[in-house]
Structures are given as C-alpha cells and as structure tokens.
Amino acid sequence: LRMCSGCGEMKPKAQLMRVVRSSDGEISLDLSGRKNGRGAYVCRNIDCLKKARKSRRIERSFEMSIPDEIYDRMEEEFSENER
C-alpha cells in the first residue's frame, strides 16, 4: 500500500499514479511504476491532484519545486482515463 499525496489515504500501488525524482534531480511521471528514484503517489482522481498541488505535498516530499508541466501532464492522464 502507498499513501496518496492528495487525500492521504492508503491504497494499492496500482490505483495510484507515481511521480519520480531521479538521482540527477529530474522530475517525471512514472506510468509503469518501475523507474528508479524517489516516488510520490497521487490517486487517479483530479480532486486528489488538486489537493496535492495546492498543499505542495509532492514538492515537500522531493524537497524541490515541481514544474507546472508535470502537473498538467498528470491532469491529461486523468482525463484520458475517464474516457
């Protein structure tokens, strides 16, 4: 189980989207769940993403700022999954 950065609920890894900070400091989405690096998880729910973004929980867990492109890409992934 992993904790969502938005709602704080513990859920199976497969139900969450992972954001990764690699050892060289690059932030990216990990759609496979297997990339190397420190991960933070968010429910596949737009509301949880908004909560995590507003509270800056992902940024705090990585101890660095997250580019807006990452959040925008996550929103795109969520909207594609809803279709």
C-alpha positions in Angstrom: 0.0 0.0 0.0 1.1 3.6 -0.7 -0.3 6.9 0.6 -1.8 9.4 -1.8 -0.3 12.9 -1.5 -3.7 14.4 -2.0 -6.2 12.7 0.2 -3.7 10.9 2.5 -5.5 7.5 2.1 -3.5 4.3 1.8 -4.3 2.5 -1.5 -2.7 -0.3 -3.6 0.1 0.9 -5.8 -1.9 0.0 -9.0 -4.6 2.6 -8.1 -2.1 5.5 -7.9 0.0 7.5 -10.3 3.6 7.8 -9.4 5.8 10.9 -9.8 9.6 10.3 -9.7 12.6 12.3 -8.8 15.7 10.7 -10.3 19.1 10.9 -8.7 20.1 13.8 -11.0 17.1 15.8 -9.9 14.8 15.3 -12.9 11.1 15.1 -12.2 8.9 12.8 -14.4 5.8 10.7 -14.4 6.2 7.0 -14.0 3.3 5.3 -15.7 5.0 1.9 -15.4 5.7 2.2 -11.7 9.2 0.8 -12.2 11.5 3.9 -12.7 14.4 4.3 -10.4 14.3 7.2 -8.0 12.2 8.6 -5.1 8.5 8.4 -5.8 5.4 10.2 -4.6 1.9 8.9 -5.3 -1.4 10.5 -6.2 -4.8 8.9 -6.6 -6.0 8.7 -10.2 -8.5 11.4 -9.3 -8.4 15.1 -10.4 -9.6 16.2 -6.9 -6.6 14.5 -5.2 -4.3 16.0 -7.7 -5.6 19.5 -6.9 -5.3 18.9 -3.2 -1.7 17.7 -3.6 -0.8 20.6 -5.8 -2.4 23.2 -3.5 -0.8 21.8 -0.4 2.6 21.3 -2.2 2.9 17.8 -0.7 4.8 16.4 -3.6 7.2 19.3 -3.6 7.8 18.8 0.1 8.5 15.1 -0.3 11.0 15.8 -3.1 12.4 18.9 -1.3 12.3 20.8 -4.6 9.7 22.6 -6.8 7.7 20.7 -9.4 7.4 22.2 -12.9 3.8 23.0 -14.0 4.3 20.8 -17.0 4.3 17.7 -14.7 1.0 18.7 -13.1 -0.5 19.5 -16.5 0.6 16.1 -17.8 -1.0 14.3 -14.8 -4.3 16.2 -15.5 -4.1 15.0 -19.1 -3.6 11.4 -18.0 -6.5 11.6 -15.6 -8.8 13.0 -18.2 -7.8 10.3 -20.7 -8.5 7.6 -18.1 -12.0 9.0 -17.5 -13.0 8.5 -21.2 
